[in-house]
Amino acid sequence: MARHRTRYDKNALTFLGGVTLAALITYHRGMKDSVVEAFTFGVVTEAVVGFCARRILYCLSTPHGAAARVTRLVGGMGSVRKLIDADRIDDARVIDVNGVRLKVAVRVGSSARTPLLLANGIGASLETFEPLIAHLDRNLTVIRFDVPGIGGSPTPPRPYRLPALARTLGRLLDILGYPAVDVLGISWGGGLAQQFAFTERRRCRRLVLVATSPGVTMVPPHPSVAAKMVTPRRYWDRQYMLRIAPDLYGGSVRTDPASVGSLMADFARGAHLRGYAHQMLATWGWSSIPFLPLLRQPTLVLAGSDDPLVPAANGRILAHLIRRAQLLVYPGGHIELVANPGMLAPRIDRFLAEEAQVRRRRT
């Protein structure tokens, strides 16, 4: 099966940029006599370098050997049944998915509704979603996980890329017994959700993208805001979190930084420096722009009008490029999904329930 896996980590814009750079350097140094020759040389050079780089990243992010052939659960299959049967938000287990160990929590709802898979922002643990889950329909099955190196998921020995992590989530769903899911991703998790919707397209029915962007081709935040994201210090230094939260997250955090900053500091714990670095590397050079027009899932794009970290223009880009997308610009900032879940949860519930109503009418 590994031989037939298609790797979707190609980035057309990055390739074009590399070709242009190589051509300009070549022409400037006089290595080629004409611009055409310089660009031809640039294409060949970038193709070779890009292929080698993708192979190296693929090898670093994909398990091999015996680990790639074994899927097991820490604690045995009894723990799988306990994980799925328990109806508690805080019931979580560590599951080994082809050598990648993930902390996973499942709140089981009605079998009539498609389960919802939640993908979190950078450095944030699965507990961050608790305020949102409390406002979602109790009949909705909700699956959460900690990204490798964050929260209760051990840090992997090697970096990974988003396509590899998307495939890992597909195998996780095999273990849990869910053939298809709806996916909600916020911020960094929104990039993972886009990749999952493309790589595991047959598993993804509906897509919800919150305060996220198309990756490296995004409309960037102010440099002073981006600089605060370099390290996960805000997750283990409460005073630092309270100081930077208004400028970083915007929205309701500006008016009540103490309560919301404390919320993030309490829930988004366990952001280890190495795991945080792996998350940063996972999206380095990644862009969803090339495959967004190919997505067929109905998509709800939620963007904050006062989001310093991911400006609302990014939501407009996503909604424009995804064929079946609808855009909602809400009054708030980057983390309103957990800071003010009562505002967004009903809209998300209605969007996810629409499919269930259509399916019942067809049957």
Buried (B, 14 or more C-beta within 10 A) or exposed (E): EEEEEEBBBEBEBBBEBBBEEBBBBBBEEEEBEEEEBBBBBBBEBBEEEBEEBBEEBBEBBBBEEEEEEEBEBEBEEEBBEEBBEBEEBEBBBBBBBBBBBBBBBBBBBEEEBBBBBBBBBBBBBBBBBBBBBEBBBEBBBBBBBBBBBBBBBBBBEEBBBBBBBBBBBBBBBEBBEBEBBBBBBBBBBBBBBBBBBBBBEEBBBBBBBBBBBBBBBBBBBEEEBEEBBEBBBBBBBBEBBBBBBBBBBBBBBBEBBEEBBBBBBEBBBBBBBEBBBBBBBBBEBBBBBBBBEEBEBBBBBBBBBBBBBBBBEBBBBBBEBBEEBEBBBBEBBBBBBBBBBEBBBEBBBEBBBEBBEEEEEEE
